[in-house]
Amino acid sequence: MTAVAFEFAAGVAPARPIVAQGSPRVLWIDADPAANESGVDMLRRHGFEVEWAVSAAEAQPALDAASADLVILETALPDADGLALCRRLSEADGAPVLVVAKAADTLDRVAGLEFGADDVLAKTTHPLELLARVRALLRRAARHARRTAEAALETWRFDAELGYVTSPSGRTVRLSPADAALLRALAARPGEVLHRDALVRLLHGDGAAAGGRSIDARIARLRRTLAACDGAGDMIKTLRGGGYLFQAQVTARSGLAA
C-alpha cells in the first residue's frame, strides 16, 4: 500500500501580507500637501507609490481597502482627531502608522506613541531621515508578518501507514491502528461535518453493525492521545447533533514519510 502522510496546519495565513510585492504603497494623510513636497518626492524617487489625502474622509476608501503598506498621518486634520484616527488604525492591526506633527516635541512624541503610532517625526524632519524611518518601519512590519505567518501555520505530520503523529516542536506519538484509521478518515475530509453514522460507514463499510455511539468513545480516546502531541486533539471539534469536524488546513502527500 502506498504510504500517505498528512500535514495539519492549525492556523490560517494572514489575509494579506503586511508588505506587498512590488512598489511599497504609502498613504499620506495631511491637509497641507505643500509642506511635504520634499518628503513625497524623496519617497517616490526611491520607488514608493504615494497616495495623498487631505482629510480623514478622503483617506477612508484607501483605509477601508487596506491598500497601503504604511500610513503617514498628520495629527491636525480638518475633519477628525488625528490621534483618535491613529488609535483606530493601531487597533485594526493593519499597516504601520508614522505620525508627523508640526513640532514633535516630547509631548507630541509621547502622545503619538501612546495612541498607537509606530513612530513619530516632526514635519521638519529631513527627507532622508523620513525615508530611513519609513524603510525601517516596513522592515519591522515584514519581520512581524513572517513570524505571525510561521506561528499560525505550524504543522503536525501524520504518517497514516505507521500511525505516527509529530508536532511542530518534534514531539511524536504513535496511534493504535484503530485510532490511526479514525484520524485518517477525519483528515481526509477537513472542514466537513461528519456525523457518527457516516464515520462508522467510513471506518467499517456500509454494512457495519457498530453503533454510532461507539464513535464518541473512539474520538475521546484519539483526542487524549493527540493531547500529548502539543494539543493536536483540539483540531477535532464536537458539534451539536452528534457530528465531528476536523478543523485544520490539510495537505495529503503520497509516498512521503512523516
N, C-alpha and C positions, 0 to 999 in steps of 0.2 A: 504494500500500500504506500502511495506517495505521502511523505511526511508533509504536514501542514503546520505552519507557525502563524499565530495571530499576534498582532501588536495592538494594544489598547491604549488610547490616549484619553485620559480622564478629563482634560480641559479642552478649551477651544482657542483658536488663534484670534488675535485682535482683528476687529472688523476692517481696519485699515492700518498700514504702517505709520508710525509717527513721522518718519521722514520718507517721502515717496521717492521713487526712481525719477531720474531726470532733474530738471532745474528745481531747486527748493523754492517754495512759494511763501511769500511774506505778505500778510495783511497788515497794513499800517493805518491805524485809526487816529486821525488828528485833524482838527478843524483848521489848521494853518499849514497848508502844503508848502508855501514859500519858505517857511522856516526850516524845512527839512530837505530841501532840494539836493544838497550835497550828500546827505546820507542815502537818499534814494538812488542818486546817481552812482554812488560807490557800490551799493548792493547790486544794482543792475549790471555794472561793468564787471562784476565778479560772478555773473551767472545766475543771479537771483531774479525770480519773477516777483514784482512788487505790485500789489493791488492797493489802491488808495481809497479811503472812505473818510468823509469829513464829519461823520456823526455816527452814533451807535445804530440809528435806524438804517443808514446807508450800508453799514457793515453787516447788518443782520443776515441777509441772504448768504453771504460768504461764511458767516459763523454757523448758520444752520446746515450748510452743505459740508462743513468740516473740511474745506478745501485748502486751508492754509497749513503749512508746516510750522509756522511761527507767527505770533501776533505781536506787533509793536503798538503800544497803547499809550496815548496821552491822557493824563488824569483829568484834564479840564476839557470836557466835551459840552457842546451846546445843548444836548438833549438828554444827557444821562450823567449819573455819577460815575466817573471813570474808575474809582476804586471799587465801587459795587459791581461794576461790569467785570473788573479784574477777578473779584472773588467768584463770580458766577462762572467765568471761564476756567478758573482753577478747579472748582468743584466738579466741573464737567470732565476733568481729567483728559483734556484733549491736547492741542498744540501748546507748547510753552509760551509764556507771556513775558515780554520785555516791556516794562513800564518806563516811559520817559516823562520827565517833569521839568518845568522851567528852571527850577533851582537844583532839585535833587540833593538838598542838604540832608542832614542826619534825620530830621523828622520825616521828610519825603521818602527817604530810602526805607526807614522803618515802617512807615505806613504802607508803602507798596509791598514790602515783603510780608507784612502781617496779613495783607489782603490776598496773598497767594501768588504774587509775582515771582517769576523765576530769576529775575534780575531787574535792577533799577539803574537808569542812567539819566544824567542831565541832558537837556536838549542841546546844550552847547558842547557836548562830547565830540571829539574829533571823529570824522567819518571812519578812519582806520580802526579806532577803538570800537566803534559801533560794529564794524564788520567782524572784528575779532570776537566780540561778545556774542553776536548772532551765530557765528560758526561754533563757538563753544557750547551754546545752548542746544544747537542741533545735534552736536556730537553726543552730548549728555542724553538727549531725548532718544537718540538711536540706540545707545547702550541700554537704556531703560527698556526700550521696546524689545530688544533682543532677549534680555533677561526675563521679561514678562512672558514672551512667547515660549521660551525654553521651559520655564516653570509650568506654564499652562499645558504644554504638550508633552510632558514627561510620559514615557510609555512603559507599560508592562509587556513582557513577552510570554507567550504561551505556546509550548510545543504540544500540540494536540495529540501527537502519537505517543510520546513518552510521558505526558502528563505534568511536565514541569512548568511552573509559572515563576518568572523572575521580575522583580520590581525594578524601578529606576535606580534604586540605591544598590542593586545587586543581590538583595535578599531573595532566596529561592525556596519554594515549597513544592512538594510533589503530591499530586492528586491521585486518589484511587481511580481505577478505570471508570467506575460509575460516575464519579464527580467530574472527571475529565470529559466524559461524553456529555454531561449536562452543560458544562461550561462551553463546550464546542457548539452545542445547539443554540445557546444564548448568543455567543459571539458571532455566529453566522447570520444573526438577524438583529443587528444593533438598532435600537430605537423603535423596534416593533413590539407591540403588546402581545405577549404570548400567554394565553390562559392555560390553566392546569391541564385540561384535556388535550390541548394542542401540544403541550410539552410531552405528555405521555405518548402521543402518537409519534412525535419526532424521535423519541428515545426507544420505543418498543414496537412501532409499527401500528397500522390501523386496527388490527385485531387485538391489541393489548388488553389484558384483563386488569392491569394495575389501576387502582383507583386514583382519581385526580388528587385527592388529599395527600397521597404519599409524596407528591412533588414538594409540598410545603416542607416536609422534614428533610428532603434532599437539598432543597435550596438553603435551608438553615444550616445544614452541615457544610455545604460548599462555602457559604459566607464565613463561617467560623474558620475554616481552613485558610481562606484567602485573606482574612483579617490579619494573619501573621505575615502577610506579604505586603507590608506598607499600606494596609487598608483597602486592598483591591476589591474586597467584598462589597464596598459601598457603591460600586458601579451597578450592582444588581438591585433594582428598585422593585418594591412590592406595591401593586396598585389595587385599588378597591375593586371588588368583584372577582378576586381570585386570579389576577393576572400578574405577570412579571415583565420587566423591561430591562434590557442591558443598555445602560446609559453611558456610552463611550463612543469615540471615533475608532473604528476597527479597520485594520488592514490585514488581509489574508495573503500569505505568500507560500506558494507551493515549493517544496524542496528546500525550505530554509530552516536550519536548526535554530531553535530559540536560545 
